[in-house]
């Protein structure tokens, strides 16, 4: 059995707090949720929250960073497990987009609520922008890896398309909030095909 070192205990506490925060934010929204509620849901004192996060804003952004990291880990794992040649992976990307969107849609309103908050708070806006950039870089890395051994698109074009994908799916999330029936698998497939066509057109 692994020894429960102070570092590991702190990591476990942080993980419990993030899990509790996800539940509380989903139920209460960013503005209505309190750190006391998160602490209670996790079974810790409020002091435990402040020993890991400087504020509710920091907690929310840390939760978002954690969520993005896990999401891309799942994407990479799914792609690595596929035997389909890299040049024929469009179907894989469509399936991943559908699965990811279904998971993300439940928190789309929460993200939009925080996005509006961040627009008026420079520090939150800067960190949220960093998260979007990290997502784009992860997409760029995945696309570049998928193109290895094939006719690769110019790196500058891949970077632009990666940022476009992030913006596109933020927008699709908003559309899904007001008209869920409009965003189905066919709609997402059309979006992925549009991006794929753009990458093909941007080839060397």
N, C-alpha and C positions, 0 to 999 in steps of 0.2 A: 504494500500500500504506500502510495506517495506521501511523503511527509508534508503536513499542512504548514508551510512556511508563512511568515507574515505577508510576503508578497503574494502568495497564492490565496491567502485568506482575503486580502484586499481585493484581488481580482474577482474572487467569488462574490464578495459583497457588492462590487461594482456591477457584476453581471445580474445579480438579483435586483438591484435598483433599476437597471435598464429594463429588465423584464416587467417590473412593476410600473415603471414610467410609461411603457408602451400601453399597458392596460388603462392607466389613469388618464393619459392624454387622449386615448381613443374614446373613452367614456365622457370626459369632461371638456375636451378641447384645450388648446394651449392656454388661453387667458383664464379660464375658470379653474383649471387644475392648480393644486398647491403642492409644495414640497412636503408638507405634513401628510397629505393624502398618499403621496408616493412612498414616504417612509413607512406609513402604517400598512400599506399594501405589501411592502417588502418585508415587514416584520422587524424594522430597525427604527432607531431614533432619528429625529431630524438632523442631529449632529453627524450621523453616519452619511447622510446625503451631502452635507456641506464639506465633509472630509474627502469626498470624491468629486464633487461638482461645485463650482463657485456660485451658481445661480440656477433658476429655473430655465433661463435661456441656454446656459451651458449644458444643462441636463438634456434639453430637447435636441440641441445640435449634436451632442455626443451620441444620443439615441439614433439620430438620422445617419451619422457617420457609420455607426455600428451596423445599421440596417443596410446601407449601401455596400459595405464591405462584404457582408454575408450574401447579399443578392448576387454580386459578381463572382463570388466564390462558387455559388450554385451554378451560374452560367458556365464558368470555365470547366467545372466538374462534368456538367452535362455534355459539353462539346467534346471534351477529352474522351468521354465514354462512348462516343458515336464512331461507328465504322464507316460512315458515309464520307467519300472523298471531299476535301475542302471546297472544291469548285461546285459541289452539289449540295451545299449546306443550307440553302435558302429555307427549305422546309423546317430544318432544325431551329433556325432563327425565328421563324414564324411561330412555332410551338412555344419556344421560350418567351417570346413577346406576349403571347396569349396568357401563359401561366403567370408571368411576372405582372402583367397588367391586372389580372384578377386579384392578385395579392395586394397590389399597390392601390387599387381603386378604393378599398376600404379606408385608406388613410389619406385619400386625395384632398378631402375637405380640410383635414388637419394641416396638411402641408400648405394649402392655400392660405389658411388662417395665419400660419407662421410667416409665410412669404410676405403677406401684407404688413405684418409687424416688422419684419426685417427691412422693408423698404424705408421705414422711418427710423431705424436704429442702425447707424453705420457699422458698428462692430458685428452685429448679427448679420447684416447684409454682406459684409466682407467674408465672414466664415461660411455663409450659405453659398456664396459664389465659389469659394474654394471647394466645397462639396460637389457642386456642379462641374467644376473643372476636373476634379478627381474622377467623376463618372465618365466624362468625355475621354480622359486619358485611359481609363480602363477599357472603354469601347474601342479606342484607337489601337490599344495593344492587342485586343482580341482579333480585330480585323486584320492587323498586320500579321499576326500569327497564322490566321486562316489563309492568308495569301502567300505564305512561304512556299517556295517551289513552284508557284504559279506566276502569271503575269501580274505583277504588283502595281497597284495604283500609286500615283505620286504621294509621298508622305504628307505634303501640305494639303492635298485634297482629302486624304483620310482624316486628318485632324479637323478640317472644316466639317466634314460629314459627321464626325463623332459629336461635335458640338450641336450640329443640326438634329441629330437623333435625340439628344438630351432635351432640347427645346421642343421638338416634335412631340415627345411623349409627355412632357409637362402639359402641353396644349391639349393632347388627347385626353389626359386625365381630367382637365377642366370640362371638356365636352361631355365626358362620361358622367360628370356630376349632374348636369342639367338634362341630359338626354341619354340615359344608359343604353337604350335600345339601339342607338346609332353606332355604338362602339362594340362591334362583335368581332369574331375571328376573321371574317372577310375584310372588315375595315382595317384591322391590324395587319393582315397580310398585304393589303394594298399599300399601307404605309411602309412596310419592310421592302416591298418590291420597288417602291419609289426611291428609297435610299440605295438599294442595290443597283438600280439603273443609274443613279447619279455617280456611284463609285465606278461603274463600268465606263461611263462616258468620260470620267476623269483619268482614265488609264494613260500610260505613257505613249 
